[in-house]
Amino acid sequence: MPGLVAGKVALVTGAAAGIGRSSARVFAAEGARVVVSDTNAAGGRETVDMIREAGGEAVFIPCDISDEEQVAALVAGTVETYGGMHCAHNNAGLGHGQARVADIDRTGWDRTLAVNLTGGWLCMRHQLRHMASHGGGTVVVTSSATSLLGFPLTAGYAATKAGLNQLVRSAAAEYAESGVRVNAVLPGPIATDMVTRSIGDNPALKEQLDRSVPLGRIGRPEEVAEAAVWLCSDRSSFITGVALPVDGGQVLR
Ligand SMILES: NC(=O)c1ccc[n+]([C@@H]2O[C@H](COP(=O)([O-])OP(=O)(O)OC[C@H]3O[C@@H](n4cnc5c(N)ncnc54)[C@H](O)[C@@H]3O)[C@@H](O)[C@H]2O)c1
């Protein structure tokens, strides 16, 4: 049986680790040629090696998504390398560290906005321009379940993700007539370096995360990747503008 995204070209940002790496691997396993992108070149090349070892096709193109010149070069490089770009998973993101609203470090706040929200918009801007003028495509954004919750100590981060949800809705409404679908996945706590770093030596946070998920466990990166790739595939052809929690039910609490 052909893969879910056979014959398509997919771009994944933040693909040197975690959810992005899983997404790049699932895209490739499902038949796409994949551009792996990240600021972390060593990790990105490792992802490419994993895909090639499994028989898939991938290249690495470095990009800091908060820099528009680099984003423009990434989209142009994707199209140049594989002759098109049908799917984009805008996944790169970071947090500002655990702090109450009044105590968030200003530098961390600014960087979180610059990468998550402005960077997410820059990626979308260049992808939409290409897709709208080349017969359509699909964009999926990694938002976060925290964008729907009052989860403590992550306010700036959650605000950027709520901003992304709105950007997704607006883009979906504007670009539907051009054949572009735009959706978001909202992961709950997922076992990646980002969460391990936040937990650090704070077992209370780990316990809080476990308790926050009705399905009773933290998720795996590939569980988010599967949803993202499906939303980029023709199997979800009548879905646009949704913010899909992939969270073991966390937003129900
Ligand atoms: N892990 C979770 O529990 C969780 C939950 C909700 C949402 N998310 C979101 O999922 C996405 C992936 O997170 P993850 O958990 O895999 O984290 P991760 O830290 O393992 O991976 C994030 C990747 O993004 C890259 N990155 C950071 N800044 C970048 C920039 N300016 N330009 C390009 N790449 C950059 C990093 O180098 C890294 O490889 C993020 O957007 C994160 O906010 C994660």
The ligand as an SDF file (V2000), in Angstrom:
LIG
                    3D

 44 48  0  0  0  0  0  0  0  0999 V2000
    7.4250   18.1650   24.5750 N   0  0  0  0  0  0  0  0  0  0  0  0
    6.2680   18.6360   24.9590 C   0  0  0  0  0  0  0  0  0  0  0  0
    5.7100   18.2180   25.9860 O   0  0  0  0  0  0  0  0  0  0  0  0
    5.5540   19.6580   24.1510 C   0  0  0  0  0  0  0  0  0  0  0  0
    4.2410   19.9710   24.5200 C   0  0  0  0  0  0  0  0  0  0  0  0
    3.5490   20.9210   23.7790 C   0  0  0  0  0  0  0  0  0  0  0  0
    4.1470   21.5240   22.6960 C   0  0  0  0  0  0  0  0  0  0  0  0
    5.4310   21.2160   22.3650 N   0  0  0  0  0  0  0  0  0  0  0  0
    6.0160   21.8910   21.2020 C   0  0  0  0  0  0  0  0  0  0  0  0
    6.5230   20.9150   20.3320 O   0  0  0  0  0  0  0  0  0  0  0  0
    7.5840   21.4880   19.5550 C   0  0  0  0  0  0  0  0  0  0  0  0
    8.7880   20.5720   19.6110 C   0  0  0  0  0  0  0  0  0  0  0  0
    9.1960   20.4770   20.9500 O   0  0  0  0  0  0  0  0  0  0  0  0
   10.0180   19.2480   21.5290 P   0  0  0  0  0  0  0  0  0  0  0  0
    9.3690   18.8550   22.7820 O   0  0  0  0  0  0  0  0  0  0  0  0
   10.2810   18.2390   20.4720 O   0  0  0  0  0  0  0  0  0  0  0  0
   11.3490   20.0390   21.9570 O   0  0  0  0  0  0  0  0  0  0  0  0
   12.8980   19.8650   21.5890 P   0  0  0  0  0  0  0  0  0  0  0  0
   13.5800   20.9150   22.3870 O   0  0  0  0  0  0  0  0  0  0  0  0
   13.3000   18.4490   21.7420 O   0  0  0  0  0  0  0  0  0  0  0  0
   12.9110   20.2360   20.0510 O   0  0  0  0  0  0  0  0  0  0  0  0
   12.7490   21.5520   19.5920 C   0  0  0  0  0  0  0  0  0  0  0  0
   13.6570   21.7550   18.4000 C   0  0  0  0  0  0  0  0  0  0  0  0
   13.4630   23.0880   17.9130 O   0  0  0  0  0  0  0  0  0  0  0  0
   14.7360   23.6190   17.5820 C   0  0  0  0  0  0  0  0  0  0  0  0
   14.7050   25.0650   17.6270 N   0  0  0  0  0  0  0  0  0  0  0  0
   14.6430   25.8690   18.7390 C   0  0  0  0  0  0  0  0  0  0  0  0
   14.6840   27.1590   18.3480 N   0  0  0  0  0  0  0  0  0  0  0  0
   14.7690   27.1710   16.9940 C   0  0  0  0  0  0  0  0  0  0  0  0
   14.8320   28.2060   16.0290 C   0  0  0  0  0  0  0  0  0  0  0  0
   14.8730   29.5040   16.3810 N   0  0  0  0  0  0  0  0  0  0  0  0
   14.8820   27.8610   14.7230 N   0  0  0  0  0  0  0  0  0  0  0  0
   14.8620   26.5600   14.3530 C   0  0  0  0  0  0  0  0  0  0  0  0
   14.8340   25.5460   15.2100 N   0  0  0  0  0  0  0  0  0  0  0  0
   14.7840   25.8500   16.5300 C   0  0  0  0  0  0  0  0  0  0  0  0
   15.6750   23.0310   18.6330 C   0  0  0  0  0  0  0  0  0  0  0  0
   17.0280   23.0780   18.1990 O   0  0  0  0  0  0  0  0  0  0  0  0
   15.1430   21.6170   18.7730 C   0  0  0  0  0  0  0  0  0  0  0  0
   15.7690   20.7220   17.8910 O   0  0  0  0  0  0  0  0  0  0  0  0
    7.8160   22.8750   20.1440 C   0  0  0  0  0  0  0  0  0  0  0  0
    7.1690   23.8400   19.3520 O   0  0  0  0  0  0  0  0  0  0  0  0
    7.1770   22.8040   21.5010 C   0  0  0  0  0  0  0  0  0  0  0  0
    6.7530   24.0540   21.9610 O   0  0  0  0  0  0  0  0  0  0  0  0
    6.1380   20.2900   23.0790 C   0  0  0  0  0  0  0  0  0  0  0  0
  1  2  1  0
  2  3  2  0
  2  4  1  0
  4  5  1  0
  4 44  2  0
  5  6  2  0
  6  7  1  0
  7  8  2  0
  8  9  1  0
  8 44  1  0
  9 10  1  0
  9 42  1  0
 10 11  1  0
 11 12  1  0
 11 40  1  0
 12 13  1  0
 13 14  1  0
 14 15  2  0
 14 16  1  0
 14 17  1  0
 17 18  1  0
 18 19  2  0
 18 20  1  0
 18 21  1  0
 21 22  1  0
 22 23  1  0
 23 24  1  0
 23 38  1  0
 24 25  1  0
 25 26  1  0
 25 36  1  0
 26 27  1  0
 26 35  1  0
 27 28  2  0
 28 29  1  0
 29 30  1  0
 29 35  2  0
 30 31  1  0
 30 32  2  0
 32 33  1  0
 33 34  2  0
 34 35  1  0
 36 37  1  0
 36 38  1  0
 38 39  1  0
 40 41  1  0
 40 42  1  0
 42 43  1  0
M  CHG  2   8   1  16  -1
M  END
$$$$
